[in-house]
Amino acid sequence: MILSEAKVVVTGGCSGLGRATVEGFVAEGAQVTAFDLQGDAPAGAGVQHVDVRDETAVAAALDAAIADMGGLTAVVNCAGIATGEKVVGRDGPHALDTFQRTIDINLVGSFNVARLAAARMAEQAPDAGGMRGVIVNTASIAAFEGQKGQAAYAASKAGIAGLSLPMARDLARQGIRVMAIAPGIFRTPMLESLGQEIMDGLAADVTFPQRLGDPAEFAALARFIVSCDYLNGTVIRIDGALRMP
């Protein structure tokens, strides 16, 4: 896929990893629409304010983005939340509503966007190689090495990792690839809110380079996945060889 000809939707596209992804595709000359609950899209991109859990709203936002861009060739799902709560803590068992909300946004929301986008991609004419589009979901290294207090978050991201292969197999007939990225610890506004001391402590655990990830590096990997037609059905870690203890 030629990036300058890509027509891309990025969920969570107004902040953090999603915003960097939007900026990266715009810089390559792609047409991009950011989906987010609120906020402004980076310069050069459109925006649709939408809750990824809402089937009707997502369908309408996709149709609007397709009408604006003239098609849809890639979706990068970055929308998500992080939850910190132990299964049994000082105040009793893990609140069921926070677990459910994390699964609903991170896993169900990503699947909701992916399935609705895939249905629309399937209606488009394929390229010379039979391809109609690519979907990139965001997992996490927590999917494999979840920490204390990450039961909800790790479960949601493990679900994203587990989606990659069966979705790729399901959508092969339609010429749609499905991949996932599992980022380590990245410098995002959410992480920066913890303070420099905590960020320095987290960075010290990274093997090499011993620093936090730059959102631009996540965005570069997303662009490579979209441009490399033979990548399909798997999860790529981007974490400086960090393996959480």
N, C-alpha and C positions, 0 to 999 in steps of 0.2 A: 504494500500500500504506500502510495506517495503522500507524504505528510502534508505537502502544500495543497493537495486536493482533498484532504480528509475533512469530514463533517462530524464534529465531535460533541458529545454531551458529557459533562463532568459533574457528578453530584458532589455536594459539599464544596462547590467550586468558588465560593466567596471567601474562604479562609483556609489556612493551614496547607496540608498536602494538596488538597483540591485546587486551591488558588494557584499554587506553583505549577500544577499540571495545566491549568487553563493558560497561564502565562507562557508556558513552554510551547504549547501547540499554536498559540497565536503568533509567537515569534517565528514559527516554521511556515506561517502563511495559511494555516488551517482555519476553517470556520468553526467557531466554538460557542456553545451555549452552556452557561453555568446554571446548575440547579442548586438551590439552597433555600432554607427557610427565610433568611433575611440577608441583608448586606448587598453591596455593590460588586458587580463582576469587574475583573481587570479590564483595562482599556482594550478595545478591539473585540470584546466578547459580548454576546447577549446574555440575558439572565431570565430565569423563570423561578419565581418564589413558590416552592412546592415542598410538601412533606412526602418523603420517599415511601412512607407507609400507606399513603392514600392512593388507592387504585385509580379512582376517577381523576384526581388531580394530576397524577403522573402521566396518565394517558393523554390528558389535554395538553400538558406541558410538552410531551414528546411530539405531539402533532403540531404544536406551535413552533417548536424548534425545527422540525423537518420542513415546515412551510417557509420558515425564515432562511434556513441554510440550503434548501433544495435537496435534502436527503439526509441520511444518517449512516455513517460508516464505522463509527467507534463510540463506545460508552466506557467511561472510566468511573467506577463507583468509589468515591472517597468519603461519602457522608457516613458519620458514625459518632458514637459517644464512648467514653471510658468510664467504667464503674468500679469503685473500690469498696468492697464489702465482704467480710468473711462469712463462710457458710454458717458458723455459729460464733457470734461475737459477744461483746459485753452486754449488748441490749437484746440478746436472744438470736433466733435464727435469721438468716438472710431474708430481707424483705422480698416477698414474691413479686411485688409490682416493679421493683427496680430491676430484678432479673428479667422479667418479661419485657420491660421497656428496652433494655439493652439488646435482647434477642430481636425484638421487633424492628428496631432501627438498624442495627448493624447487619443482621442476617436477612430477616424478612424484607426489610426495605431494599437491600441490595438485590435480592432475588426478584422483588416486584419490578424494579426498574429494568433488570436484565431481561426478564421474560417478556415484558411489554415492548422493550426495544427490539428484541430478537424477532418478535412477530412482525414488526414494521420493517426491519432489515430484510426479512424473508420475502417481502413483496417487491423488493427492488431487483433490478437486473444485475446479474453477477458480472464481475470483471472477467478478463481473459482467462484467469486461473480458476474461475468458478466461485470466487469469494464475494460475499455480500457484506461482511462486517466482522468486527471483533469486539468482545466485551472483556474488560479488565476489572476484576474485583480486588478490593483491598482486604487482605487478611492481616496477620501480625505474627511476629515470632512467639507471641503469647499463645498462639494456636498450638504450639509444640512444647513450650516451656512456660506455662502459665505460673504466675507467682501467687503468693498469699494475697487474698483479697481480690483475685481476678477470676473467680469462678464464672461470673456472668460474661465478662469481656472475653476470656479465653474460649468459652463455649461458643460464643457468637463468631469468633474468628476461626475456630476450628471448623465450624459449619461452612464458612466461606471457602476454606481450603478444600474441604470435602466436595464442594460443588463443582470444582474445576473440571474434573474428568467426566463425570456423568453429563454435565451440561454440554461439554465439548462433543461427547458422543451423540447426545440427543440432537445437536444442532449441525452436525456434519452434513446432513442431507441438504440443509439450507445454505451451506457454505459460510458458516459463522464460527469463528474461533472463540474460545473462552480461556482466559488466563487469570492468575491471581498473583499479586505482589504481597510478600510478607515483610513489611518494614520492621527494623529494630527501633531504636530510640532516636527520634528526630526532633530537631529544634522547631517546634511549632508554638503559636501563641498560647495554647493550653499548657504546654510544658514550661514555657518561659514564665508563666504565672506562678510557678513553684519557687522561683528565685534562683540566683546564680549558684549558690552553694549546693543546692540539691542537684542542679544540672551538672555541675562539675563532678559530683559524686557518681552520677549515672554514667558520665562519659568515661570515668576511670575504669569501668568494667569492660569497655569495648576493646577488643584485641588489637586491631589496627585498621585504619587510623584511629587513634585514641581520642575520639571526639564524638559529638552528636552528629547525626546525619543532617544534611542540608536538604530541605524540601525540593530544591532544584535537582538533586540527585535522584529522588523518587520520580520526579517528573521526567527526567531523561530516560529512566528505565521504562516508564509508561509509553513514551514515544517510540522507544526501540521495539517494544512488544508489538505496538500497532504496525510498525514498518516491517517487521520480520515475519513473513507469512508462514514460516514453518514452526513457529512457536504456538503450541496448542495444548490444552488439557493439563497444565501443571502449575506449580507454585514456585516463584523465584524469591528467595530471601535476599534482602539488601540490608545488612546489619553490621558490617565491619567485623564479621566472624564472632559476634557476640553470641554466647550461649548462656542464657540466664540460669543461675544456680538453683 
